[in-house]
Amino acid sequence: MWKNYLLTALRTLRRQKLYGLLNGAGLAVGMACCLLIVLFIVDEVRVDRFHERADRIVRMQTDFVSDGEVDQNSFTQGILAPALEADLPEVEHAIRLLDGSAVLRVGDIRYQEDDLMYADPAVFDVFSFPLNAGDPQTALVQPNSVVLTTSLAQKYFGDADPLGEIVMDGQRPLTVTGVMTDVPRQSHLQFSALVSLNTLSDPGWFYTNWFSVTFRTYALLRAGTDLAAFQRKLPAFIEQRAGDAMREQNEEVVVLAEPLRDVYLHSDRGLPGERGNLAALIMFGAVALFILLIACVNFTNLATARSMTRAKEVGVRKTLGAPRTSLALQFLAEALLLSAASMVVALGLVQAILPAFNRFTEKSVALGDLGLGLFGLVGLVFAVGLLAGAYPALMLSGFRPVEVLKGRFSTGRQGRALRQGLVVVQFSLSVALIAATGIVFSQLQFMQNRDLGFALDSPDGQLLALDFGGDEAVQANLGSIKDRFLAHPSVTGVTSSLTVPAGGHAEAGGVLERQDGELRDFGVEAYLVDTSFVSVYGLEIIAGAALNAAATSDSLVAYVLNETAVRKAGYADPAAILGKRAQFWGYEGEVVGVVRDFHTKGLQEAVAPLAIVATGDFQQLFTLRVRTADLPRTLAELEAIWAEAAPQRPFSYRFLDETFGAQYASERRFGRLFGVLAGLAVFIACLGLFGLAAFSAAQRTKEVGIRKVLGASVPHLVRLLTQDVVRLVGLAFLVAAPLAYLAMDRWLEAFAYRIDIGPTVFLLAGALTLLVALATVSMQALRAATADPVQSLRYE
Amino acid sequence: MIQTIDLSKVYTADEVETTALNNVSLEIKSGEFIAIMGPSGCGKSTLLNILGLLDTPSGGQYLFDGTDISGYSERQRSQLRKGTLGFVFQSFNLIDELTVYENVELPLLYLGLNGDERKARTEAALDRVGMAHRRKHFPQQLSGGQQQRVAIARAVVASPQLILADEPTGNLDSQHGDEVMKLLAELNEAGATIIMVTHSPADAEFAHRIVYLFDGHVVSENFMQKEYALPS
């Protein structure tokens, strides 16, 4: 019997090639799309799962609570790890990691390494980072030890055995004690080398202070530990250790433990480490399902529309005694067969697309990562086959033989409302996806075009940041190096600072004088700069003066605040804060000026209170304003100046407009991916529409013939045959617009500075969809309308 | 074998009632060859469909081998159709996607017979209608008369007690029509009961008895005077 079903199915497909092709292509593309998104999601979900003891590892976090305000951190105190290990028996190991960067010298070659980490020796007991050489038990025990990743070892020493070799960190020799395999991509911890933590000299507060958080702390809990119970013990632990200090400081310290498996996707804290975007994953998952749904709808629609071609067969089989279940099974089997064939094509497609996909998503996934194995794929084939084929099977098997065999069967009327409803669903999804894509790109454009409050680009040139990593020799000669740069004709300004916009930031707590004359706690983003900072960046002074040497007395440093800081401190008039006292990071000073708000971070984040402190201390980078005419030559000459001024430092520069733009990389990727998915959705929906249009045109041949005989013109007939599509897309637009609006409004909530969604983007999306849909059906309509009426009326 | 008592069928469409059959009482004995005649729209096909269990009556009784089956569900009717009844249609109704052989084999598949028996019976049925040499052809590759012979082979392959033929020669020229009628007559000779709807008086000549329908009523029953004999 199954052989008979199979034969019928194969021969039906062979005879109705267009139908099979439309359905198969739609399903295959839909499945391929779905598989790729599943691969993406699986890859994200697997982050950090490669550690053998992943289920027992927790990341510690510290919150500070004072005056009811909670300051959340994923960085922790240096004292936390040893204290946990000593006090809590559940803790098998607790280790600290500290992010670092250094210029490392091997022989005569210098390398700027920004991804170093200082680590406790037990790091290899907690995490599964296998060593290819060296002993994990002892590698990081001695000061001045370094474990290189394979790729760094390769970079430094080629194929030579690196064990025991020396890497110079400034004046300090580091001995290579191990080589570990590179950190897998699926890890929220990313580093290129581990240096023994005791290499660093303790500045005094590293390992005792409960109010300074610099380290990442991870703990390996003993097997069988109940995480919730462990978490409940933490308040008592911290009270015993730091209770007195908390009362003295009038600040509460809260220590929390977060399971490692939650860190990447579920943590509500930003730094440190790579973070995934759960909301985006859910959105992509939903879109994958949508696209598959659209493909399934095609199948259902075409199968029911073409039901009359199968009606006779149903009638005959029933007359011969076939029960309904047998017929339903037969049609389901056909759907499954097509689904299986589509899956084979989809797998081929995925294999072909994977390299591009990996470049696009910056991943390296392979089909084997699906993890579902054969079982999952078969499951998907069945799910799709059932979803797509259930309704047609039910409908076809329900035909009454008397009616279908007598031709007393109103062809195509069957399930017409359902088909139109499904088409509306398809095009709603298409319109919504197109509109969403448009909104993502509008927001991107908005962010890129927004006035940042400082001039990335001006007639005087672009801003270029030159990182010298706080090098002491450079710090000691800031003035003379600035002068050397300024002597270059293309350099129109030079300043130095601790941080630059889009390049990390420093939070500072301190006090600020309020209108009542009292000094009260205040938190700011601190910019330690030299006096030319305001002018080189082109910040706009709205009260007081820019920083210059004259503005400060000997004992006080000059503070320039931004508008937000002034407002938050309770001053309505910026001028009122001039001359008020301020003290951050121990620098006593007074406010000499107020600048218009400028963006130091991407537009996802609101401008925070900010203090520019003209101390010239702790400088990390120069910022040069450089004319861009003949840039390669200018850069070469600047590099030569740098090599002379600071031979110990690499010429490590970046243009600020690039780093600022890079903050939107994930949004841009999101938008592009959405664009591709929207295109696919429209494509698949149009495949189905094409099939339906061909069918409907064929069905209405007689009607068209009669109308022509009665004098209808071709344009009139084309309009007649396409007006349904206009109506359906219109309906889809009405469904899609509010849904897309709500979803995208939520997406935009993540941005502190965002566009308002206007009607234009929806109208454009609707118009685009309508245009594509009309183009799809009008060819069929035209063919039907121009056919010879004698041909169409000859039958019946 | 078959007895109908006051059988009636009323179609209701958009508040218009059409009476297709009105109190039709008939008795058909095993081994009979009955022709049903009458003008278009008189209810011939409706009667045949009800007798063939493809349709249900609105009123009256339908006794099949003494059992009243007028209230049977679709499932029960389908069960009874299978193996008991064979159908021959005016438009042949062969499945285009199946070969001659596969079309004839189909009823046996639904009966659940095993492969060897299916093969033997299918070959025998094809031989009987002289279509064995075309077993691998598809219906579209055959003439109308050939298609109808295949359809007859399909109707008899499961050795049904009753064969229902709805204008079996309606789509055929006279020569092919004659061949088909002779085939039906042979089957009847061999013991099959046949009920045939026809417009053609010549075809009706093959029957033992002609039932005339007019506006849903049986208006006369005409027993053929002479015993049927094979024409030379």
Interface residues (C-beta under 8 A of the other chain):
Chain A: M1 N4 L7 T8 R11 T12 R15 K312 E313 G315 V316 R317 K318 T319 L320 G321 A322 P323 R324 S326 R400 P401 V402 L405 K406
Chain B: S45 N49 G52 L54 D55 E74 R75 S78 Q79 R81 K82 G83 F87 F89 S91 N93 L94 I95 D96 E97 L98 E102 E105 L106 P107 L109 Y110 L111 R154
